[in-house]
Amino acid sequence: MSTLTIYNDTDQTIDWQSDNANEIIAQLADIGVRFERWQANQVLGDDPDAETVIKAYQHAIDKLVADEGYQSWDVASIRPNNPQKETMRRKFLDEHTHGEDEVRFFVEGSGLFCLHLQGKVYQVLCEKEDLISVPAGTRHWFDMGSEPLFTAIRIFNNPQGWVAQFTGDDIAKNYPLMDSCFL
């Protein structure tokens, strides 16, 4: 179940929490973050390939591209048996920004986006059928958990894809990771 927890960024107290999709959408819209639920237009089956995933959600991708002008998309997937899982996890755990929106749609599995803005930390547990768009320049980090399992459509403004600028702030170390707060 998708969940949003909002913390104070100075003392880590919880200011607000909900697993109600409409409440999550409203809270995130207030800070300029797009959060939607998408439905496939065909059955995906077990372990679909990238082409099948894109085809199942092309209708939603096309609408998003028309609304926002994104230029490219792909499918990323990681499983618990990936020998690089810990290295990949650590890559995203430090606070960073991007010069473009970071848009992810979870086809399966889950991931924890943590956004740091306006004196708050917004922890968004994204699960199957969730789309999140973190605006360019937003300080954030991402946790896929110690046993990652997800397939996501990544949507980009920049044809080169994901480029991070790390802030050097160690704030991410002060907040729960995915394993400790949602499993």
N, C-alpha and C positions, 0 to 999 in steps of 0.2 A: 504494500500500500504506500503510495506517495505520501511524504510527510515534509512539512516545513517547520523548522525550529528557528526562532529568532532570538539571538543572544545579545546582551550588552557587550560591546567590544573592550570594556575596561575591566570588568569583574566576572565575566562569563556567566552571569545570571540569565536564566531563560525569561524573556519578556513575553513570548507568545509561541504557541505550538498548535498545529492542526494537521489532520490527515484528510480534511474535506477539500476536494479538488477546487470547488468554486471559491472557497476562502483562500486557498493557496494562490490561485490565479489573481485574485483581487490584491492580496498583499504584495505579490511580485510585480504586478502592473504599477503599483504605487511607486516603485523604484526603477521603473523602466525595463523590467525583465519580462520577456514573453514566455508564458507557460501554457501549453495546450495539450490536449489529448487527441491522438490521431487513431483512426481505424484503418486497417488494411482493406483493400477492395477485392482481395482473393485470399484463399487459404495458403499459408506459407509452408506448412508441413514441418517436419523436424530438420534442423540444420540446413536451412535454405541457402543457396549461393547468393552472391551479391546482386546479380542480375534479377533474380526472383524477388529479392527484398526491395530493390528500387522500383521494379514494376508494380509491386503491391502498394507502394506509397507514392507513386509518381503524381497522382492527383493532388495530394497534399503538398508535395515538394513544389509542383508548378504554381500553386496558389501562393506559397511562401516566397518563391522567386519573383512572382509578379508584384507582391507587396513590398519586398525589400531589395530586389535587384541582385540577389546572390548569383554567383557565376559558376560554381562547381559543387559537386557532392560525391561522396564515396561511402563505402561501408567498412567499418572497423569491427573486429570481433576478437575477443580474448576469452580463453578457457582456463580453468584452474590448473590444467596440466602444462601450461605454457612455461618453458624453462626460463623465460625472461620476465616472468610476471612481477617479481620483486623489483627489478630494475625499472620496469615500466611504471610500476606504482610510485616509486620514489620520484620519478621524473615530474609527476603532477602534484606532489604533496606540498611543495613550497609555493607561497603566494606569488602570483604573477599577473600580468595583464597581457592583452593582445591589442594590436592596432586595428583589429576587425572584430566583429561579433563572433562569439563562440557558440555555434548552434549544434545541438545534439538531439537526436530523436532515438529513444530506446526501443528497439524492435523486440528485444528480450533482455532479461536480466535487470541489473540495477547499478547505480553509481551515485556518489554523494558530491554534489557541487556546493562549495562553501564560498559565499560572496561577502566581501568586506566593504561596506560603504555606509555613509551617514551615521557613523558611530555604532553600527550593528554588524553582527555576523549572521547571515542568513544561510542555514544549512538546509539544502533541498535534496531529499532522497528521491531520485528519479527512478522510476520503474517502467516496465513494459507499457508502451503506448504514450509515454510522456515525451514532450518536446520542450526543451529549455533553450532560450537564446540569451546569453550573457552579453550585454552591450560592450562594444569596444571600450577599452580603458578601465573597465571594472576590475578591481583587485579581487582575486579569487584563487582557489585551489580545488583540486578534484581528488577524490579517493575512490578507488575501484575495489577496495577490500583486499584482504590477504589471500582469498580464494576467488579471484575475479571471474565473473561470468556475465558477459553482455555482448550483444550485437547492437551497434548504433549506426545510424546514418549521420554522417558529418557533412555540414553544409557550410560553404565558404564564400566570402567576398573576393578573396585573393586566390588566384589560381595556384599559387605555391602552397596554399593550405596553412596549417597551424604554425605560427611563429610566436614564441613566448618571450616576454621581457620580465625577468624576475625582479621583484622589488627589494629583496634583501631583508624584509621584515620577517621575523620568526613567529608571527601571530598564529600561524596554523598549528604550531605545537601546543597551543593552549586550549584546543577544542577537541572533542571526541572524534575519533576516526569511525569509519563505517562499521567496522567489526564490533566496536564497543557500544555504539548507541543504537544500532538497528537490527542486530542479529540475535 
